[in-house]
Every structure is written in structure tokens, then in C-alpha cells.
Amino acid sequence: MKKRWMTGWLILLVCFCAIVAAGAEGFPKGDWAFNHAPEESVLLVREDGTAVFQGKEYTWETEEEFLHLTDAEGTKTSLRYRTEDGKTLLYLPAEYTRAEDVPGEGLLGAWIGKESEGSNYIFRGDGMFLEDGTFTGTYQIDAEAGTVLLHYIRYFDDTLVYFRVEGNDTLKVEYPWPLVERQETP
């Protein structure tokens, strides 16, 4: 009986170690591009702890669902990521300001992108949204998780976006972009 008990604990210990080791892998190493531009490197993650993100050199480490990048000056950038079924999503941050001529509170209302000209969202009280004046659908907010699930009518799959409203005039969004291994230019 004691031998079976020891064997059972040993099996559990080995399984636990395997799970911890698998989780410690972090962000997949390699040269990554967005799926819509597979020949343009956006993120290179090397085994030696260095990385290149959008053309700039960093050191990297992972923690849970974040890839932490630190540049030579010590400035840190944290990017959320998710890897499931061999697919990796990289969540890129963007900031929006509330359009003054469209009233709203919380996520509801119109938002204009600070960095990207033409980037905008409109979230209506009836559960409909409009993105960039073209893409429409319905949305569901999970305020506790800080997410909004966008159900596009066409063009895109349903998309889980992380968001935070600061004050009532700033919207910070982390939007997922599918990554593929960078392909050589033909």
C-alpha cells in the first residue's frame, strides 16, 4: 500500500513539473509578422533574452500573459499575448479620446484614435458598434474583466478586446493581432 501511495505522489510530482515547465516557456521564440503582412517582421524574440519590436532593440521576459520588453534606457513596454491551438495573438495598445460632439459615458459614445488617423469607435446604447467608419456589429462588455467582445457582422471573427476608460475622456484599448512566422520575400 505504501509503495502505491509513493508511486501516485511521484506521478503527480512529475505531472506538476511538466505543467510548470510548459508554462515557463513564455512567448514563442522566432521572427513574427502580422498575418496580413507576413513578410514584414514586427517582433523577433531570441533565445538569448533579446528582442526586436517594431525595429527597436529590447531585452525580454514573460510573466503570465505578458511579454515585458525593456529598452537600453530602461523604459519598459508590456504587451499582452495569448497562444492557443498553435496560434499567437499579440495585443497592441492604442489610445482614443472622446469625441466632444457625441455625448456618452463609460464606453458608450464616440472615440477618436490619438495615434492613427481615421481610427475610431462608436459604441451605442443598443449594443451596436461601428469601427473605423466601416466595420459594424454588436458588442458585449465584461466590466469586471475589462473586456469587450466585438461580434463583427462580416470581415472578422469575434474579437476579445481589453479596454480601460480613464476619467470620461480617454479610452485605452489592447487589440489582438494574429501573428505568423515571418516569411521570406519571394
N, CA, C and O atoms as a DFTB+ gen file, in Angstrom:
744 C
 N C O
     1  1       0.816      -1.188       0.000
     2  2       0.000       0.000       0.000
     3  2       0.865       1.259       0.000
     4  3       0.591       2.217      -0.723
     5  1       1.922       1.238       0.831
     6  2       2.812       2.389       0.903
     7  2       3.500       2.623      -0.443
     8  3       3.718       3.771      -0.830
     9  1       3.844       1.552      -1.158
    10  2       4.520       1.666      -2.446
    11  2       3.594       2.330      -3.475
    12  3       4.038       3.172      -4.255
    13  1       2.312       1.951      -3.478
    14  2       1.351       2.574      -4.397
    15  2       1.189       4.055      -4.097
    16  3       1.111       4.886      -5.002
    17  1       1.139       4.366      -2.807
    18  2       0.984       5.750      -2.399
    19  2       2.174       6.586      -2.881
    20  3       1.987       7.684      -3.404
    21  1       3.373       6.082      -2.710
    22  2       4.591       6.777      -3.154
    23  2       4.614       6.910      -4.675
    24  3       5.001       7.951      -5.207
    25  1       4.200       5.855      -5.369
    26  2       4.165       5.897      -6.830
    27  2       3.174       6.952      -7.297
    28  3       3.461       7.702      -8.231
    29  1       2.017       7.018      -6.660
    30  2       0.996       8.020      -7.016
    31  2       1.510       9.432      -6.827
    32  3       1.321      10.287      -7.692
    33  1       2.166       9.684      -5.689
    34  2       2.721      11.009      -5.440
    35  2       3.833      11.345      -6.439
    36  3       3.936      12.487      -6.888
    37  1       4.640      10.387      -6.780
    38  2       5.711      10.603      -7.751
    39  2       5.138      10.970      -9.113
    40  3       5.652      11.867      -9.782
    41  1       4.077      10.284      -9.527
    42  2       3.425      10.597     -10.808
    43  2       2.849      12.010     -10.781
    44  3       2.994      12.758     -11.748
    45  1       2.198      12.379      -9.678
    46  2       1.656      13.735      -9.545
    47  2       2.760      14.786      -9.597
    48  3       2.596      15.828     -10.232
    49  1       3.886      14.518      -8.932
    50  2       5.003      15.444      -8.931
    51  2       5.569      15.632     -10.340
    52  3       5.857      16.757     -10.747
    53  1       5.728      14.550     -11.073
    54  2       6.235      14.626     -12.451
    55  2       5.265      15.425     -13.324
    56  3       5.695      16.263     -14.117
    57  1       3.967      15.172     -13.185
    58  2       2.962      15.917     -13.966
    59  2       3.008      17.392     -13.632
    60  3       2.946      18.232     -14.530
    61  1       3.117      17.723     -12.341
    62  2       3.186      19.116     -11.915
    63  2       4.414      19.806     -12.510
    64  3       4.317      20.926     -13.010
    65  1       5.552      19.148     -12.457
    66  2       6.782      19.719     -13.020
    67  2       6.651      19.940     -14.523
    68  3       7.133      20.945     -15.045
    69  1       6.010      19.019     -15.213
    70  2       5.813      19.165     -16.658
    71  2       4.924      20.359     -16.960
    72  3       5.186      21.101     -17.906
    73  1       3.867      20.555     -16.160
    74  2       2.971      21.698     -16.364
    75  2       3.713      22.996     -16.104
    76  3       3.588      23.936     -16.889
    77  1       4.484      23.076     -15.023
    78  2       5.249      24.279     -14.709
    79  2       6.259      24.565     -15.806
    80  3       6.404      25.714     -16.225
    81  1       6.957      23.545     -16.278
    82  2       7.958      23.740     -17.340
    83  2       7.295      24.225     -18.617
    84  3       7.841      25.090     -19.302
    85  1       6.129      23.684     -18.952
    86  2       5.423      24.120     -20.165
    87  2       4.994      25.568     -20.027
    88  3       5.070      26.325     -20.995
    89  1       4.542      25.975     -18.836
    90  2       4.113      27.353     -18.624
    91  2       5.271      28.328     -18.608
    92  3       5.082      29.509     -18.902
    93  1       6.468      27.865     -18.273
    94  2       7.631      28.730     -18.194
    95  2       8.188      29.081     -19.570
    96  3       9.047      29.954     -19.693
    97  1       7.705      28.409     -20.590
    98  2       8.202      28.669     -21.941
    99  2       7.949      30.116     -22.351
   100  3       8.781      30.715     -23.032
   101  1       6.812      30.688     -21.947
   102  2       6.508      32.066     -22.270
   103  2       6.216      32.265     -23.744
   104  3       5.724      31.367     -24.428
   105  1       6.527      33.442     -24.210
   106  2       6.237      33.812     -25.589
   107  2       7.068      32.940     -26.534
   108  3       8.255      32.724     -26.290
   109  1       6.458      32.440     -27.605
   110  2       7.214      31.578     -28.530
   111  2       8.348      32.350     -29.223
   112  3       8.147      33.454     -29.730
   113  1       9.529      31.749     -29.231
   114  2      10.693      32.379     -29.873
   115  2      10.541      32.311     -31.385
   116  3       9.920      31.394     -31.923
   117  1      11.121      33.304     -32.063
   118  2      11.089      33.315     -33.518
   119  2      10.907      34.714     -34.062
   120  3      10.852      35.688     -33.312
   121  1      10.814      34.799     -35.370
   122  2      10.632      36.061     -36.088
   123  2       9.171      36.121     -36.517
   124  3       8.735      35.325     -37.349
   125  1       8.414      37.057     -35.955
   126  2       6.966      37.112     -36.119
   127  2       6.535      38.300     -36.960
   128  3       7.131      39.376     -36.912
   129  1       5.488      38.074     -37.727
   130  2       4.864      39.104     -38.561
   131  2       3.361      39.044     -38.325
   132  3       2.841      38.039     -37.840
   133  1       2.673      40.117     -38.669
   134  2       1.210      40.072     -38.610
   135  2       0.715      39.231     -39.775
   136  3       1.336      39.217     -40.837
   137  1      -0.395      38.534     -39.587
   138  2      -0.873      37.628     -40.632
   139  2      -1.258      38.370     -41.911
   140  3      -1.254      37.772     -42.987
   141  1      -1.588      39.646     -41.819
   142  2      -1.949      40.412     -43.018
   143  2      -0.719      40.962     -43.757
   144  3      -0.854      41.492     -44.860
   145  1       0.466      40.843     -43.166
   146  2       1.711      41.292     -43.802
   147  2       2.822      40.312     -43.422
   148  3       3.731      40.680     -42.678
   149  1       2.768      39.070     -43.917
   150  2       3.659      38.006     -43.443
   151  2       5.137      38.185     -43.780
   152  3       5.971      37.441     -43.263
   153  1       5.480      39.141     -44.623
   154  2       6.889      39.340     -44.987
   155  2       7.553      40.447     -44.173
   156  3       8.758      40.665     -44.295
   157  1       6.775      41.150     -43.342
   158  2       7.302      42.277     -42.561
   159  2       7.438      41.883     -41.091
   160  3       6.437      41.678     -40.405
   161  1       8.668      41.781     -40.616
   162  2       8.908      41.413     -39.223
   163  2       8.381      42.500     -38.298
   164  3       8.663      43.683     -38.492
   165  1       7.619      42.094     -37.297
   166  2       7.137      43.045     -36.295
   167  2       7.769      42.746     -34.936
   168  3       7.965      43.654     -34.128
   169  1       8.093      41.456     -34.680
   170  2       8.646      41.070     -33.397
   171  2       9.572      39.873     -33.573
   172  3       9.167      38.819     -34.062
   173  1      10.810      40.056     -33.169
   174  2      11.804      38.980     -33.187
   175  2      12.147      38.678     -31.734
   176  3      12.658      39.542     -31.020
   177  1      11.866      37.453     -31.295
   178  2      12.141      37.038     -29.915
   179  2      13.222      35.968     -29.974
   180  3      13.012      34.882     -30.516
   181  1      14.396      36.295     -29.401
   182  2      15.538      35.392     -29.461
   183  2      15.688      34.610     -28.157
   184  3      15.259      35.054     -27.092
   185  1      16.309      33.434     -28.270
   186  2      16.582      32.573     -27.111
   187  2      17.486      33.260     -26.087
   188  3      17.391      32.969     -24.894
   189  1      18.361      34.166     -26.533
   190  2      19.334      34.794     -25.634
   191  2      18.750      35.909     -24.768
   192  3      19.492      36.584     -24.055
   193  1      17.417      36.114     -24.821
   194  2      16.779      37.131     -23.986
   195  2      16.706      38.495     -24.619
   196  3      16.330      39.464     -23.961
   197  1      17.063      38.591     -25.898
   198  2      16.939      39.872     -26.596
   199  2      15.788      39.783     -27.595
   200  3      15.370      38.699     -28.000
   201  1      15.292      40.953     -27.975
   202  2      14.162      41.012     -28.905
   203  2      14.256      42.283     -29.731
   204  3      14.938      43.237     -29.358
   205  1      13.569      42.278     -30.843
   206  2      13.404      43.469     -31.668
   207  2      11.905      43.621     -31.894
   208  3      11.257      42.729     -32.440
   209  1      11.358      44.765     -31.469
   210  2       9.936      45.038     -31.647
   211  2       9.801      46.317     -32.447
   212  3      10.274      47.376     -32.033
   213  1       9.156      46.213     -33.587
   214  2       8.944      47.345     -34.488
   215  2      10.250      48.103     -34.739
   216  3      10.286      49.334     -34.737
   217  1      11.327      47.326     -34.958
   218  2      12.614      47.892     -35.334
   219  2      13.496      48.350     -34.191
   220  3      14.605      48.820     -34.447
   221  1      13.063      48.237     -32.935
   222  2      13.850      48.705     -31.793
   223  2      14.306      47.516     -30.946
   224  3      13.552      46.562     -30.754
   225  1      15.552      47.577     -30.436
   226  2      16.144      46.505     -29.629
   227  2      15.659      46.553     -28.184
   228  3      15.514      47.624     -27.595
   229  1      15.413      45.370     -27.629
   230  2      14.961      45.226     -26.248
   231  2      15.568      43.968     -25.634
   232  3      16.105      43.114     -26.340
   233  1      15.474      43.868     -24.308
   234  2      15.586      42.589     -23.631
   235  2      14.158      42.200     -23.285
   236  3      13.278      43.056     -23.209
   237  1      13.929      40.912     -23.076
   238  2      12.552      40.481     -22.812
   239  2      12.483      39.486     -21.679
   240  3      13.467      38.824     -21.351
   241  1      11.307      39.389     -21.085
   242  2      10.941      38.351     -20.134
   243  2       9.426      38.222     -20.190
   244  3       8.734      39.146     -20.618
   245  1       8.916      37.081     -19.760
   246  2       7.467      36.886     -19.758
   247  2       6.979      36.684     -18.340
   248  3       7.706      36.213     -17.465
   249  1       5.739      37.050     -18.141
   250  2       5.064      36.850     -16.864
   251  2       3.590      36.647     -17.172
   252  3       2.916      37.550     -17.668
   253  1       3.099      35.455     -16.874
   254  2       1.719      35.086     -17.163
   255  2       1.393      35.382     -18.624
   256  3       1.940      34.726     -19.510
   257  1       0.522      36.345     -18.902
   258  2       0.094      36.616     -20.274
   259  2       0.748      37.861     -20.870
   260  3       0.230      38.437     -21.827
   261  1       1.887      38.277     -20.307
   262  2       2.556      39.482     -20.788
   263  2       3.987      39.208     -21.234
   264  3       4.714      38.428     -20.620
   265  1       4.363      39.864     -22.307
   266  2       5.739      39.920     -22.777
   267  2       6.251      41.288     -22.362
   268  3       5.771      42.309     -22.853
   269  1       7.231      41.312     -21.455
   270  2       7.787      42.574     -20.963
   271  2       9.060      42.879     -21.741
   272  3       9.994      42.077     -21.761
   273  1       9.089      44.037     -22.375
   274  2      10.241      44.486     -23.154
   275  2      10.881      45.671     -22.445
   276  3      10.182      46.570     -21.977
   277  1      12.230      45.674     -22.366
   278  2      12.958      46.782     -21.749
   279  2      14.009      47.262     -22.736
   280  3      14.827      46.475     -23.211
   281  1      13.989      48.566     -23.049
   282  2      14.961      49.102     -23.996
   283  2      16.259      49.480     -23.275
   284  3      16.364      49.317     -22.059
   285  1      17.231      49.977     -24.013
   286  2      18.554      50.288     -23.460
   287  2      18.495      51.374     -22.387
   288  3      19.356      51.419     -21.509
   289  1      17.483      52.255     -22.448
   290  2      17.342      53.326     -21.452
   291  2      16.580      52.859     -20.217
   292  3      16.432      53.622     -19.262
   293  1      16.095      51.620     -20.220
   294  2      15.360      51.086     -19.084
   295  2      13.849      51.283     -19.167
   296  3      13.127      50.940     -18.231
   297  1      13.367      51.831     -20.280
   298  2      11.928      52.020     -20.458
   299  2      11.272      50.679     -20.744
   300  3      11.714      49.930     -21.615
   301  1      10.210      50.386     -19.998
   302  2       9.536      49.097     -20.134
   303  2       8.242      49.231     -20.920
   304  3       7.490      50.194     -20.771
   305  1       8.011      48.236     -21.758
   306  2       6.770      48.112     -22.513
   307  2       6.234      46.713     -22.258
   308  3       6.960      45.733     -22.424
   309  1       4.983      46.610     -21.862
   310  2       4.372      45.303     -21.615
   311  2       3.289      45.054     -22.651
   312  3       2.378      45.863     -22.824
   313  1       3.401      43.928     -23.334
   314  2       2.438      43.552     -24.353
   315  2       1.732      42.273     -23.935
   316  3       2.369      41.265     -23.629
   317  1       0.416      42.328     -23.926
   318  2      -0.374      41.136     -23.620
   319  2      -0.307      40.206     -24.829
   320  3      -0.271      40.661     -25.972
   321  1      -0.291      38.907     -24.567
   322  2      -0.335      37.942     -25.660
   323  2      -1.130      36.724     -25.216
   324  3      -1.333      36.489     -24.025
   325  1      -1.565      35.973     -26.185
   326  2      -2.285      34.725     -25.909
   327  2      -1.892      33.731     -26.990
   328  3      -1.915      34.054     -28.178
   329  1      -1.531      32.521     -26.577
   330  2      -1.222      31.451     -27.516
   331  2      -2.188      30.305     -27.251
   332  3      -2.232      29.761     -26.148
   333  1      -2.961      29.942     -28.269
   334  2      -3.914      28.838     -28.165
   335  2      -3.926      28.076     -29.474
   336  3      -3.929      28.668     -30.553
   337  1      -3.934      26.766     -29.368
   338  2      -4.014      25.900     -30.553
   339  2      -2.962      26.267     -31.604
   340  3      -3.238      26.243     -32.803
   341  1      -1.754      26.606     -31.141
   342  2      -0.670      26.922     -32.057
   343  2      -0.760      28.303     -32.693
   344  3       0.065      28.642     -33.542
   345  1      -1.751      29.110     -32.298
   346  2      -1.909      30.469     -32.835
   347  2      -1.567      31.468     -31.740
   348  3      -1.951      31.301     -30.582
   349  1      -0.838      32.508     -32.128
   350  2      -0.444      33.528     -31.166
   351  2      -1.069      34.857     -31.543
   352  3      -0.998      35.292     -32.692
   353  1      -1.687      35.497     -30.550
   354  2      -2.250      36.841     -30.708
   355  2      -1.400      37.797     -29.894
   356  3      -1.088      37.522     -28.736
   357  1      -1.024      38.913     -30.488
   358  2      -0.286      39.960     -29.795
   359  2      -1.227      41.157     -29.667
   360  3      -1.721      41.677     -30.668
   361  1      -1.468      41.586     -28.434
   362  2      -2.383      42.697     -28.173
   363  2      -1.591      44.000     -28.177
   364  3      -0.718      44.210     -27.335
   365  1      -1.905      44.865     -29.129
   366  2      -1.212      46.142     -29.221
   367  2      -2.061      47.245     -28.599
   368  3      -3.267      47.318     -28.835
   369  1      -1.419      48.106     -27.797
   370  2      -2.170      49.183     -27.147
   371  2      -2.451      50.338     -28.108
   372  3      -1.665      50.636     -29.007
   373  1      -3.592      50.970     -27.886
   374  2      -3.973      52.180     -28.626
   375  2      -4.765      53.061     -27.675
   376  3      -5.403      52.576     -26.741
   377  1      -4.714      54.347     -27.925
   378  2      -5.421      55.288     -27.064
   379  2      -6.380      56.125     -27.900
   380  3      -6.063      56.526     -29.020
   381  1      -7.559      56.383     -27.335
   382  2      -8.610      57.140     -28.012
   383  2      -9.096      58.249     -27.082
   384  3      -9.033      58.116     -25.860
   385  1      -9.580      59.340     -27.668
   386  2     -10.207      60.404     -26.897
   387  2     -11.670      60.499     -27.304
   388  3     -12.035      60.223     -28.446
   389  1     -12.492      60.893     -26.349
   390  2     -13.924      61.000     -26.604
   391  2     -14.194      62.163     -27.556
   392  3     -13.660      63.259     -27.385
   393  1     -15.024      61.909     -28.551
   394  2     -15.442      62.965     -29.483
   395  2     -16.361      63.921     -28.718
   396  3     -17.357      63.498     -28.130
   397  1     -16.022      65.193     -28.732
   398  2     -16.771      66.176     -27.951
   399  2     -18.211      66.346     -28.421
   400  3     -19.089      66.654     -27.615
   401  1     -18.465      66.150     -29.712
   402  2     -19.804      66.403     -30.245
   403  2     -20.752      65.212     -30.112
   404  3     -21.916      65.312     -30.499
   405  1     -20.267      64.068     -29.564
   406  2     -21.121      62.894     -29.363
   407  2     -21.087      62.552     -27.875
   408  3     -20.086      62.029     -27.387
   409  1     -22.168      62.840     -27.149
   410  2     -22.159      62.575     -25.711
   411  2     -22.112      61.078     -25.411
   412  3     -22.538      60.253     -26.219
   413  1     -21.596      60.752     -24.256
   414  2     -21.535      59.367     -23.829
   415  2     -20.916      59.265     -22.458
   416  3     -20.323      60.215     -21.947
   417  1     -21.066      58.096     -21.876
   418  2     -20.485      57.853     -20.574
   419  2     -19.936      56.439     -20.545
   420  3     -20.516      55.534     -21.145
   421  1     -18.821      56.243     -19.852
   422  2     -18.179      54.935     -19.873
   423  2     -17.739      54.635     -21.292
   424  3     -17.223      55.515     -21.980
   425  1     -17.932      53.420     -21.730
   426  2     -17.530      53.026     -23.085
   427  2     -18.455      53.606     -24.157
   428  3     -18.047      53.774     -25.306
   429  1     -19.696      53.911     -23.783
   430  2     -20.669      54.415     -24.756
   431  2     -20.261      55.776     -25.302
   432  3     -19.786      56.643     -24.569
   433  1     -20.457      55.943     -26.604
   434  2     -20.141      57.204     -27.251
   435  2     -19.193      56.991     -28.408
   436  3     -19.000      55.872     -28.884
   437  1     -18.601      58.097     -28.852
   438  2     -17.681      58.075     -29.997
   439  2     -16.266      58.349     -29.520
   440  3     -16.037      59.213     -28.674
   441  1     -15.314      57.596     -30.077
   442  2     -13.906      57.678     -29.691
   443  2     -13.041      57.863     -30.931
   444  3     -13.258      57.204     -31.948
   445  1     -12.065      58.756     -30.845
   446  2     -11.165      59.047     -31.964
   447  2      -9.746      58.650     -31.563
   448  3      -9.270      59.020     -30.490
   449  1      -9.075      57.893     -32.434
   450  2      -7.716      57.430     -32.153
   451  2      -6.725      58.573     -32.064
   452  3      -6.756      59.491     -32.885
   453  1      -5.840      58.524     -31.066
   454  2      -4.829      59.569     -30.899
   455  2      -3.682      59.421     -31.893
   456  3      -3.216      60.415     -32.451
   457  1      -3.219      58.178     -32.121
   458  2      -2.042      57.969     -32.962
   459  2      -2.371      57.664     -34.412
   460  3      -1.581      57.972     -35.305
   461  1      -3.523      57.064     -34.655
   462  2      -3.860      56.592     -36.008
   463  2      -4.972      57.437     -36.607
   464  3      -6.108      57.419     -36.132
   465  1      -4.638      58.162     -37.638
   466  2      -5.637      58.982     -38.309
   467  2      -6.731      58.092     -38.897
   468  3      -6.438      57.103     -39.568
   469  1      -7.967      58.439     -38.648
   470  2      -9.093      57.669     -39.176
   471  2      -9.527      56.523     -38.289
   472  3     -10.539      55.879     -38.565
   473  1      -8.779      56.252     -37.224
   474  2      -9.140      55.167     -36.312
   475  2     -10.186      55.682     -35.331
   476  3      -9.962      56.680     -34.646
   477  1     -11.328      55.000     -35.263
   478  2     -12.366      55.437     -34.341
   479  2     -13.321      54.298     -34.011
   480  3     -13.405      53.297     -34.723
   481  1     -14.028      54.483     -32.920
   482  2     -15.081      53.569     -32.483
   483  2     -16.306      54.389     -32.113
   484  3     -16.193      55.511     -31.619
   485  1     -17.468      53.817     -32.355
   486  2     -18.723      54.330     -31.815
   487  2     -19.415      53.145     -31.153
   488  3     -19.693      52.134     -31.797
   489  1     -19.690      53.283     -29.855
   490  2     -20.419      52.267     -29.106
   491  2     -21.769      52.854     -28.731
   492  3     -21.844      53.839     -27.998
   493  1     -22.837      52.244     -29.238
   494  2     -24.192      52.733     -28.993
   495  2     -24.823      51.994     -27.821
   496  3     -24.410      50.887     -27.476
   497  1     -25.814      52.610     -27.222
   498  2     -26.509      52.036     -26.080
   499  2     -27.323      50.799     -26.413
   500  3     -27.692      50.044     -25.514
   501  1     -27.614      50.575     -27.711
   502  2     -28.400      49.398     -28.100
   503  2     -27.533      48.167     -28.370
   504  3     -28.027      47.163     -28.885
   505  1     -26.239      48.239     -28.023
   506  2     -25.358      47.087     -28.192
   507  2     -24.704      46.984     -29.559
   508  3     -24.081      45.966     -29.861
   509  1     -24.827      48.001     -30.386
   510  2     -24.194      48.032     -31.713
   511  2     -22.916      48.875     -31.645
   512  3     -22.811      49.801     -30.840
   513  1     -21.941      48.533     -32.510
   514  2     -20.728      49.349     -32.601
   515  2     -20.379      49.580     -34.068
   516  3     -20.826      48.850     -34.953
   517  1     -19.576      50.605     -34.301
   518  2     -19.023      50.912     -35.615
   519  2     -17.546      51.197     -35.410
   520  3     -17.179      52.018     -34.569
   521  1     -16.692      50.518     -36.178
   522  2     -15.245      50.686     -36.068
   523  2     -14.708      51.257     -37.371
   524  3     -14.987      50.736     -38.451
   525  1     -13.942      52.321     -37.262
   526  2     -13.279      52.952     -38.404
   527  2     -14.250      53.309     -39.529
   528  3     -13.867      53.338     -40.698
   529  1     -15.493      53.579     -39.176
   530  2     -16.488      54.008     -40.158
   531  2     -16.901      52.926     -41.138
   532  3     -17.658      53.205     -42.067
   533  1     -16.425      51.690     -40.958
   534  2     -16.676      50.619     -41.929
   535  2     -17.197      49.340     -41.296
   536  3     -18.169      48.759     -41.779
   537  1     -16.567      48.903     -40.232
   538  2     -16.854      47.590     -39.651
   539  2     -17.873      47.734     -38.527
   540  3     -17.705      48.540     -37.613
   541  1     -18.923      46.942     -38.614
   542  2     -20.004      47.059     -37.647
   543  2     -20.356      45.701     -37.060
   544  3     -19.963      44.654     -37.573
   545  1     -21.106      45.755     -35.972
   546  2     -21.552      44.537     -35.317
   547  2     -22.147      44.848     -33.968
   548  3     -22.544      45.980     -33.694
   549  1     -22.205      43.834     -33.124
   550  2     -22.702      44.001     -31.762
   551  2     -21.541      43.781     -30.798
   552  3     -20.502      43.233     -31.164
   553  1     -21.743      44.222     -29.559
   554  2     -20.680      44.060     -28.566
   555  2     -21.270      43.655     -27.221
   556  3     -22.440      43.898     -26.929
   557  1     -20.411      43.024     -26.410
   558  2     -20.755      42.637     -25.049
   559  2     -19.622      43.064     -24.139
   560  3     -18.463      42.728     -24.381
   561  1     -19.955      43.805     -23.092
   562  2     -18.958      44.285     -22.140
   563  2     -18.895      43.350     -20.935
   564  3     -19.927      42.937     -20.406
   565  1     -17.677      43.021     -20.506
   566  2     -17.443      42.354     -19.235
   567  2     -16.620      43.339     -18.414
   568  3     -15.390      43.323     -18.462
   569  1     -17.307      44.197     -17.662
   570  2     -16.636      45.271     -16.926
   571  2     -15.659      44.725     -15.891
   572  3     -14.605      45.318     -15.662
   573  1     -15.998      43.605     -15.267
   574  2     -15.127      43.022     -14.247
   575  2     -13.791      42.581     -14.852
   576  3     -12.738      42.797     -14.253
   577  1     -13.832      41.967     -16.035
   578  2     -12.617      41.512     -16.712
   579  2     -11.952      42.635     -17.503
   580  3     -10.803      42.498     -17.923
   581  1     -12.663      43.745     -17.710
   582  2     -12.115      44.845     -18.506
   583  2     -12.016      44.484     -19.976
   584  3     -11.059      44.854     -20.656
   585  1     -13.034      43.742     -20.468
   586  2     -13.018      43.324     -21.865
   587  2     -14.325      43.691     -22.549
   588  3     -15.365      43.865     -21.913
   589  1     -14.233      43.800     -23.855
   590  2     -15.422      43.942     -24.688
   591  2     -15.264      42.935     -25.829
   592  3     -14.226      42.886     -26.488
   593  1     -16.296      42.143     -26.048
   594  2     -16.284      41.156     -27.125
   595  2     -17.004      41.761     -28.311
   596  3     -18.195      42.064     -28.240
   597  1     -16.271      41.934     -29.407
   598  2     -16.836      42.502     -30.624
   599  2     -17.296      41.372     -31.537
   600  3     -16.501      40.513     -31.921
   601  1     -18.575      41.375     -31.880
   602  2     -19.149      40.394     -32.806
   603  2     -19.324      41.111     -34.143
   604  3     -20.326      41.791     -34.365
   605  1     -18.344      40.955     -35.027
   606  2     -18.409      41.616     -36.328
   607  2     -19.463      40.937     -37.204
   608  3     -19.627      39.718     -37.163
   609  1     -20.168      41.735     -37.989
   610  2     -21.173      41.179     -38.903
   611  2     -20.486      40.422     -40.032
   612  3     -20.955      39.356     -40.431
   613  1     -19.398      40.947     -40.547
   614  2     -18.597      40.246     -41.557
   615  2     -17.161      40.754     -41.491
   616  3     -16.850      41.651     -40.708
   617  1     -16.326      40.203     -42.279
   618  2     -14.895      40.534     -42.406
   619  2     -14.009      39.903     -41.331
   620  3     -12.955      39.360     -41.663
   621  1     -14.399      39.955     -40.062
   622  2     -13.529      39.482     -38.983
   623  2     -14.256      38.486     -38.092
   624  3     -15.484      38.488     -38.000
   625  1     -13.469      37.630     -37.436
   626  2     -14.013      36.751     -36.412
   627  2     -14.339      37.590     -35.177
   628  3     -13.878      38.724     -35.049
   629  1     -15.133      37.025     -34.272
   630  2     -15.383      37.697     -32.998
   631  2     -14.043      37.990     -32.339
   632  3     -13.125      37.171     -32.393
   633  1     -13.933      39.155     -31.720
   634  2     -12.650      39.614     -31.213
   635  2     -12.793      40.110     -29.780
   636  3     -13.619      40.978     -29.498
   637  1     -11.984      39.557     -28.871
   638  2     -11.971      39.983     -27.479
   639  2     -10.923      41.087     -27.330
   640  3      -9.742      40.877     -27.606
   641  1     -11.371      42.258     -26.892
   642  2     -10.518      43.432     -26.755
   643  2     -10.490      43.840     -25.280
   644  3     -11.532      43.876     -24.626
   645  1      -9.306      44.144     -24.759
   646  2      -9.178      44.666     -23.404
   647  2      -9.311      46.177     -23.473
   648  3      -8.787      46.808     -24.390
   649  1     -10.022      46.770     -22.490
   650  2     -10.197      48.216     -22.504
   651  2     -10.211      48.781     -21.094
   652  3     -10.461      48.074     -20.118
   653  1      -9.932      50.078     -21.018
   654  2      -9.992      50.815     -19.759
   655  2     -10.369      52.255     -20.093
   656  3      -9.719      52.892     -20.922
   657  1     -11.420      52.769     -19.448
   658  2     -11.820      54.162     -19.616
   659  2     -11.225      54.937     -18.456
   660  3     -11.456      54.602     -17.294
   661  1     -10.453      55.979     -18.770
   662  2      -9.833      56.816     -17.740
   663  2     -10.541      58.160     -17.733
   664  3     -10.639      58.835     -18.758
   665  1     -11.036      58.538     -16.555
   666  2     -11.875      59.734     -16.471
   667  2     -13.116      59.428     -17.300
   668  3     -13.705      58.356     -17.162
   669  1     -13.508      60.339     -18.137
   670  2     -14.586      60.041     -19.081
   671  2     -14.165      60.445     -20.485
   672  3     -14.987      60.496     -21.400
   673  1     -12.853      60.735     -20.651
   674  2     -12.435      61.239     -21.958
   675  2     -11.291      60.468     -22.606
   676  3     -10.870      60.824     -23.706
   677  1     -10.774      59.421     -21.960
   678  2      -9.675      58.635     -22.530
   679  2     -10.047      57.155     -22.504
   680  3     -10.465      56.623     -21.476
   681  1      -9.889      56.510     -23.640
   682  2     -10.131      55.073     -23.774
   683  2      -8.817      54.422     -24.171
   684  3      -8.220      54.774     -25.187
   685  1      -8.370      53.463     -23.357
   686  2      -7.169      52.701     -23.675
   687  2      -7.608      51.296     -24.067
   688  3      -8.355      50.640     -23.341
   689  1      -7.138      50.849     -25.216
   690  2      -7.557      49.577     -25.800
   691  2      -6.330      48.724     -26.075
   692  3      -5.283      49.239     -26.468
   693  1      -6.461      47.415     -25.867
   694  2      -5.455      46.442     -26.306
   695  2      -6.168      45.534     -27.304
   696  3      -7.005      44.713     -26.928
   697  1      -5.825      45.695     -28.583
   698  2      -6.500      44.978     -29.663
   699  2      -5.606      43.835     -30.150
   700  3      -4.409      44.035     -30.354
   701  1      -6.175      42.639     -30.338
   702  2      -5.350      41.486     -30.727
   703  2      -5.052      41.440     -32.223
   704  3      -5.928      41.660     -33.060
   705  1      -3.793      41.149     -32.532
   706  2      -3.357      40.983     -33.923
   707  2      -2.765      39.588     -34.064
   708  3      -1.823      39.252     -33.346
   709  1      -3.288      38.769     -34.963
   710  2      -2.749      37.422     -35.160
   711  2      -1.340      37.470     -35.744
   712  3      -1.064      38.224     -36.677
   713  1      -0.456      36.653     -35.180
   714  2       0.923      36.572     -35.664
   715  2       1.133      35.282     -36.450
   716  3       0.495      34.259     -36.200
   717  1       2.054      35.371     -37.410
   718  2       2.528      34.208     -38.152
   719  2       4.047      34.311     -38.196
   720  3       4.610      35.392     -38.020
   721  1       4.702      33.188     -38.429
   722  2       6.152      33.261     -38.592
   723  2       6.437      34.063     -39.861
   724  3       5.784      33.878     -40.888
   725  1       7.419      34.955     -39.771
   726  2       7.740      35.815     -40.906
   727  2       8.170      34.974     -42.102
   728  3       8.931      34.016     -41.966
   729  1       7.676      35.345     -43.258
   730  2       8.017      34.642     -44.495
   731  2       9.006      35.471     -45.308
   732  3       8.992      36.701     -45.261
   733  1       9.845      34.791     -46.037
   734  2      10.820      35.460     -46.895
   735  2      10.112      36.111     -48.070
   736  3       9.115      35.595     -48.573
   737  1      10.632      37.239     -48.498
   738  2      10.114      37.910     -49.683
   739  2      10.483      37.097     -50.911
   740  3      11.644      36.722     -51.075
   741  1       9.502      36.813     -51.788
   742  2       9.823      35.989     -52.977
   743  2      10.754      36.701     -53.945
   744  3      11.111      36.142     -54.982
